[in-house]
Amino acid sequence: HQEMGDYLKSIDPNQHLVTTSFAWPTVGAPSWGGSDIWQLPAMDYSMTHLYGVADFASQMATLSAQQTSNADKPHYFGEFGANGSSGVATYADDPNHLALHNSLWVSPMLGNAGTAMPWFWQEYIDAYDLYGEFGDLSAFLRNTTLSDFPTGAVNATSVTPGFNVYGQGDAQGAILWVQNAANTWCCPYHSAGY
């Protein structure tokens, strides 16, 4: 990875950022790569792919924190989906597109380098006209400068059981997203007895 990254940087007059990707999260140190990959000087940011987990928000929060602490570089979810086999299967598994909604909203609140990116654009986002999910987040963030808030998880909890709080900030101010813990793609309104 270092050799290829160095080569790409040597031939790129526009100095694009360089990264790599793996089919599943690389936060440990398996033999095919792990956190050591993201620590290489040639890697400008770390990336995670995530499919089929029950609660994308909590998993993304955990993986973002691990990746950032492992490499001290920006992090980004380059791929995610409720089902990794196709957009049609993703929609069949998650007709309310809660995995999409939760992943889009939690990722900027975690200080990620951008929103999480769904994999199946043509046969999921476009086919089922899910662009509104992006528009809602865009409208919310339009007048917000995320860089005004310190990155890192906010130590905030809900006073009402059954809600998760994600965000970034400090004692002076924060930007937060509150999630109904029962509202996940695998079990909307049922997983926590709601």
Protein Blocks (a to p, Z undefined) as FASTA:
>chain_A
ZZmmmmmmmmmmnopacddddfbdcfbccfkbcjklmmpmklmbdcdddehiablmlmmm
mmmmmmmmmnopacddfbgcfblkbmklmmmmmmnommmmmmmmmmmmnopabdcddfbl
mlmmmmnopmlmmmmmmmmmmmpcfklpcgdjdddddfbghiacddeddfkbccdddddf
klcfklghklnoZZ
